[in-house]
């Protein structure tokens, strides 16, 4: 899957979670700066597993704390599984 499609899906999910417009979300801003708490961060892992059909460490969003970083990580996991 192309990174643009992954980023769009991740952005939409996070924007919905935060109840903000998708276009208002800064994909380089950390979740902490956006006010996302630890419960929501762990929930994102399950959401992205279902969305992309992959397995993620429940705490991956702590290590990849922006939409951009998560998108790149998801793409890498998907590419590794496709081999």
Secondary structure, DSSP 8 states (H G I E B T S, - for coil): --HHHHHHHHHHHHHHHHT--GGG--TTS-HHHHT--HHHHHHHHHHHHHHHT----TTHHHHS-SHHHHHHHHHHHHHHHH-
